[in-house]
Amino acid sequence: MAWDEWEQIKAGAGDGRQVAMRLNQVPVDPGTGAPSAVTGGLQSSKKAWTTAAEGVGSLRQTIGTALTKLEDGQTGTGPTTGCLTAAAQKDVYASWKKYAESVSERCGALQGILDQVGRDLLTTDEGVQAEMNRLATTYADTDAVGGRAGGR
């Protein structure tokens, strides 16, 4: 579409008046005080979001190393029949392995969100909050075995 056609469409939509485009409620002519007026003084940087994402990613790598060591510690345990301690240890191992894998997945999901926010600095607060709520729902912790430890 040619530029003059676009101007004609805009003029038609405004009943002959000049129509200005507004994006995300940003004033048409914000003037010199625009950043503060639009953002309320809040500043964000891609570097901060990227650094946070890298930090969460390094946690995931550390968990991977811990899982490898946990698995290495299980070598040579053999069959657990007839030995209650070995059977209990095997159950504890399986439980911790599953939990650590879930924490690692959660770190990966959070890293993805932080990376995305760093790339798309214009993502709305509501959009970021929705992603964080989805993450919290997906990886909600379960209650401790035996009930809550309240009052102890």
Contacts in CASP RR format, 6 or more apart in sequence:
PFRMAT RR
TARGET T0000
AUTHOR 0000-0000-0000
METHOD contacts of the structure
MODEL  1
MAWDEWEQIKAGAGDGRQVAMRLNQVPVDPGTGAPSAVTGGLQSSKKAWT
TAAEGVGSLRQTIGTALTKLEDGQTGTGPTTGCLTAAAQKDVYASWKKYA
ESVSERCGALQGILDQVGRDLLTTDEGVQAEMNRLATTYADTDAVGGRAG
GR
10 19 0 8 1.000
10 21 0 8 1.000
11 17 0 8 1.000
11 18 0 8 1.000
11 19 0 8 1.000
12 19 0 8 1.000
13 19 0 8 1.000
20 28 0 8 1.000
21 28 0 8 1.000
22 28 0 8 1.000
24 122 0 8 1.000
26 34 0 8 1.000
26 38 0 8 1.000
27 34 0 8 1.000
27 37 0 8 1.000
27 38 0 8 1.000
30 37 0 8 1.000
30 38 0 8 1.000
35 41 0 8 1.000
44 121 0 8 1.000
46 118 0 8 1.000
46 119 0 8 1.000
46 121 0 8 1.000
49 114 0 8 1.000
49 115 0 8 1.000
49 117 0 8 1.000
49 118 0 8 1.000
49 121 0 8 1.000
50 114 0 8 1.000
50 115 0 8 1.000
50 118 0 8 1.000
52 114 0 8 1.000
53 111 0 8 1.000
53 112 0 8 1.000
53 114 0 8 1.000
53 115 0 8 1.000
53 118 0 8 1.000
55 111 0 8 1.000
56 107 0 8 1.000
56 108 0 8 1.000
56 110 0 8 1.000
56 111 0 8 1.000
56 114 0 8 1.000
57 107 0 8 1.000
57 108 0 8 1.000
57 111 0 8 1.000
59 107 0 8 1.000
60 104 0 8 1.000
60 107 0 8 1.000
60 108 0 8 1.000
60 111 0 8 1.000
63 100 0 8 1.000
63 103 0 8 1.000
63 104 0 8 1.000
63 107 0 8 1.000
64 100 0 8 1.000
64 104 0 8 1.000
66 100 0 8 1.000
67 97 0 8 1.000
67 100 0 8 1.000
67 101 0 8 1.000
67 104 0 8 1.000
70 93 0 8 1.000
70 96 0 8 1.000
70 97 0 8 1.000
70 100 0 8 1.000
71 97 0 8 1.000
74 90 0 8 1.000
74 93 0 8 1.000
77 86 0 8 1.000
77 89 0 8 1.000
77 90 0 8 1.000
78 86 0 8 1.000
80 86 0 8 1.000
80 87 0 8 1.000
80 89 0 8 1.000
80 90 0 8 1.000
81 87 0 8 1.000
102 139 0 8 1.000
105 139 0 8 1.000
106 135 0 8 1.000
106 138 0 8 1.000
106 139 0 8 1.000
109 135 0 8 1.000
109 138 0 8 1.000
109 139 0 8 1.000
110 135 0 8 1.000
113 128 0 8 1.000
113 131 0 8 1.000
113 132 0 8 1.000
113 135 0 8 1.000
116 123 0 8 1.000
116 131 0 8 1.000
117 123 0 8 1.000
117 128 0 8 1.000
END
